[in-house]
């Protein structure tokens, strides 16, 4: 789903003009971005939470040349889905026992 698809969905469900749908979607995205920039955590019950994770500086390698490259510390956005969202995406998983290798092997054909 693209941003345009999301705008179309909001427009149809809300009986809004296309411009109004764009404003709604842009407002939600802008609010999430501003909260993350401020270091706030966003929790949407039944959907999930957005937060910022701090990555430590590290030494990486240029895959093309193999040279060492210093990668600076940075903040990265992270999304953690709620249990409800995970269950909706994986309806079969809710009825299975966690760690059941036999059930997993049957599903994957292995």
MOLIN-V609337 format. One record per backbone hydrogen bond with DSSP energy under -1.0 kcal/mol. CO is the residue of the C=O (numbers start at 1). NH is the residue of the N-H. If there is no record, write none. Layout:
co=CO nh=NH
co=CO nh=NH
//
This chain:
co=2 nh=6
co=3 nh=7
co=4 nh=8
co=5 nh=9
co=6 nh=10
co=7 nh=11
co=8 nh=12
co=9 nh=13
co=10 nh=14
co=11 nh=16
co=17 nh=21
co=18 nh=22
co=19 nh=23
co=20 nh=24
co=21 nh=25
co=22 nh=26
co=23 nh=27
co=24 nh=28
co=25 nh=29
co=26 nh=30
co=27 nh=31
co=28 nh=32
co=29 nh=33
co=30 nh=34
co=31 nh=35
co=32 nh=36
co=33 nh=37
co=34 nh=38
co=35 nh=40
co=36 nh=39
co=42 nh=50
co=44 nh=47
co=44 nh=48
co=47 nh=82
co=48 nh=44
co=49 nh=80
co=50 nh=42
co=51 nh=78
co=53 nh=76
co=55 nh=74
co=58 nh=71
co=60 nh=69
co=62 nh=66
co=67 nh=62
co=69 nh=60
co=71 nh=58
co=74 nh=55
co=76 nh=53
co=78 nh=51
co=80 nh=49
co=82 nh=86
co=83 nh=87
co=84 nh=88
co=85 nh=89
co=86 nh=90
co=92 nh=95
co=97 nh=100
co=99 nh=101
co=100 nh=104
co=101 nh=105
co=102 nh=106
co=103 nh=107
co=104 nh=108
co=105 nh=110
//
